[in-house]
Amino acid sequence: VKPPAFRYHDPRTLDEMIALLGAYGDDSKVLAGGQSLVQLLNLRLARPAVIVDVNRVAGLRDITEAPDGGLRIGALVRHRELARSHIRTGTRRPRTGATWWTCSSAPPWPPPSTGRAWR
Amino acid sequence: VKSYIGRPVPRVEDERLLRGDGRYVDDITLPGMLHVAILGSPHAHARIRAVDVGEAATVPGVVRVFSGADIRAISEPLRGIPSGWTNHVLAVERVRYVGEPVAAVVAESRYAAEDGRDSIRVDYEPLPAVVDPEDAVTDRVVLHPARETNTLYHRRFTFGDVEGAFAAAGRVVRLECRWGRTSGNPIETGGCICRWDSHDELMTVWTNMQAANFLAPMVAAQLGLPAERVRIRRPDTGGSFGAKVTVWKYVALVGLLARQVHDRALKFVEDRVEHLRASSSHGPDRRYEAEAAVDAVGRVTALRVKCLDDLGAYSERRPGMAVKPLTGLSGCYEIPALEYDIRCVVTNKCPQGAYRGFGIHAHNFVVERLMDTVAGELGLDPVDVRLRNFIPPERFPYVLPTRMARYDSGDYPKLLRHLCDVAGYARLRAWQAQERGKGRLIGIGVATTVEIGGYFDNALYAALELGPAGPIPEQVRVGLAADGHVDVHVGYGSEGQGQDTIVAQLVAHVLQLDPEQVRVHHHDSGDVPNSFGTGGSRMAVALAGALSDALAGLRGQVLGHAGRLLDRSPAELELDEQRAVVRARPEIGVDLKRIASQASAPIEAQGTWPGPELRGEAFPLSYLTAACAAHLVVVEVLPTTGEVRFLDYHIADDCGTVLNPRIVDGMTQGAVAQGIGQALYEQYLYDEEGQLLSGSWMDYLVPTACEVPATKKSRIVTPSPYTAFGVKGTGESAMNTTPAAVANAVTDALKDVGFAANSLPIRPDAIWASVRPVGPRMSRRP
């Protein structure tokens, strides 16, 4: 349950990050949320020589409206941040957050036909 | 007089644990503590040619490295029943399942221990793996050459005139079932810390092992120590469900290593992968052939069940789970002739341990699927078939034809009718017909069970020809402290069942004081005279019995002292609101604090619950109580995905007098979750080489809150005539019932396509394939 030794980098800019990933190639793994990688490290199923932690890289964590009405979601945006965001993507569309919540986390709503809720 | 029996008192255990103030074995750090990492076998079956630990020993931080050869020099093979079917705690000569411990590293940190483990070189000669139990039966490859066969246990039990009943039967209903291999998967994995004190010659063990006191002598024997040289301490435990009984093999391993590394504590805690593949806690893994002799009105006159149980590689926990069904062979039904043919084989898989239900849960699935199959073949309603076969209420106490259990009391027809009323069964059937007309695949499933409680396995020992086990009592000590509190000294461990709350309620009830005046003290092994602890739905029965005994003694002493202080006869006195008062004039009295502080001798008493009686019969009684439960499930099957959704879930139970409905409901809901896992999601799947395919929680699917519906619970109460307060053991009933109820509902939903959910888990791909011809087409290929 403890990872083997690895080298750790936490670049601050996109250029720095790209340079590190370019230099180490397949010997490196990107650490973002860590939800999968950290488990694999702890069980020693993944053994990268280098971990590139991208959490401090500027410019990857924004939610912005694109000029064409689309939405640009940065690679480091957490599900929670998106769910709580209030950006509207157009007058006839629901709030982004509400949409995301419905798409990602909703429990299977019970069909109401038995006449009572099961929960 | 205030009654504390039946009150939904919030659990006294919870606040501390929910605040994060629990102290689990992995939270304990002792001065100078070392860490152990275990190297598991990558092969399901292989000869070990050589283990090279040379490089590992040079890794910084590594203290010592052990292999099977080191262990063989200092200990016997792991104890098992029957003997001769186990390996050493580190494999010697052969490995027989993936993950079997081969070597262990002791190091200054877990990091260093795992680095050391990575440097061990083992030379294996792979052998053909036996994965299919049908293949194991042929003895094509024998796992334990000294035994000459893979069949560890085979016996046929016949009770009554089975042949005659089948010959006379108007109809024989047959069924083949499979019960998938699953396990309890507690959120805290197994672990221990062992410290050998060479000055005191004492092994101190901190562990979350279930039934620790009971197993302490076995651990001592494995370590080559007298029982009094091993002291087991129990920190908080995060669940077990039987899975932590086999933690004892880690205690044996780490204890042996600790004796080689004097005066430093050694810690080992399983990671999840180790727990899934090598904890020896897998549950039953069975193939069944069952048949019922049925008369024209749907009464079952004889039942034949043939079971092939895949025990995995070793007999670490004996085939007890395979013989326990003898204590509930015909479920809730009066079936005069019974036959049970049980064959247990070894295969190259993780050994079985214990899992909630202890094997009777798998058997009950077969009985309940069979009842629905009888209903289907005769065109009867499954509820009617059950009502026709139930043991009638006037037949209690009912001794099973196996004579291995006596059901104490019950009213099964009343319970099932109550369930149908609460759920609105007739309305549901009408609504189902209407919705089916619209094309929805709606199914309604009913299942019932008896849950026998008040363990101990006398019958199982007899069935396994091990001689009488002897009763396993539960003892407690109680005392009135000078501050007016009541101290209760217990030896049981607690995996989360809430028995400290039950103790507080029972004391409050008998002594008429506030539950907050009760302090429960947990003791190390050996300190409380005789305590088995949790297992076999035993705690409520055992504690009600032991505390009634102890508190009768304590109450007598309190009233005696109060009588002297008040100059009254104790017979004139009673206890009320932390005082002893004159019954006729309650304003005259003396409080408990004063009684305790002026007593000339300690006010204390010991109480014993003796356990089920031993009688001079071939099969002595194993269990005292028989609770009953009935489940009614409404599901919808989605033809496009094969998914099963729960629309409604009703449970009615009768577990005698309920001490705390909140606790009973909580245990029931947990067992429903495990039952749904068994029915729809969980399975240890092995490939043909014996590699575990579902070796992480990514693949071994424990249901989450999203997959488990809130259930609607209600009950009737038929007190037990044999126990204090009329309580019955409960907590496992939903393990017996949920898989069958879900399978019956899915079968009902898919009756038009003829899909029978006889194989668990019911996989969505199997459902999908069965409905595919009638379901909507997803895409059309050119």
Interface residues (C-beta under 8 A of the other chain):
Chain A: V1 K2 P4 A5 N42 L43 R44 P107 P108 P110 P111 S113 T114 R116 W118 R119
Chain B: S109 R110 Y111 E114 D115 D118 V269 D271 V273 L428 W431 E435 V634 E636 R645 F646 L647 D648 Y649 S696 C706 P709 A710
